[in-house]
Amino acid sequence: FDRLCAFKAQNGHSNVSTYDAGNKTLGKWVSYQRVAYKKNALSSNRIQQLNSIGFIWDLCDHSCQNEERDHVWNIRLGELCEF
């Protein structure tokens, strides 16, 4: 959680890509949190912690907002280019 907070402070968001070579482990952890949340497998304390930093649980739903949608689109384009 502390690494995610540091990432957000540096990057302005908590959407860590699993394809980010410098943050691969953190990206996997973030992805796991989303999966566990969807399966109701996260404690309420963990959910509150992540909510407190504006964690986005569902990128698809959230990306409907223009600015964030553009940001997510650019992230995915970068991932595609790296592929």
Buried (B, 14 or more C-beta within 10 A) or exposed (E): EEEBEEBBEEEEBBBBBBBBEEBEEBBEBBEEBBEBBEEEEBEEEBBEBBEEEEBBBEBEEBBEEEEBBEBBEEBBEEEEEEE
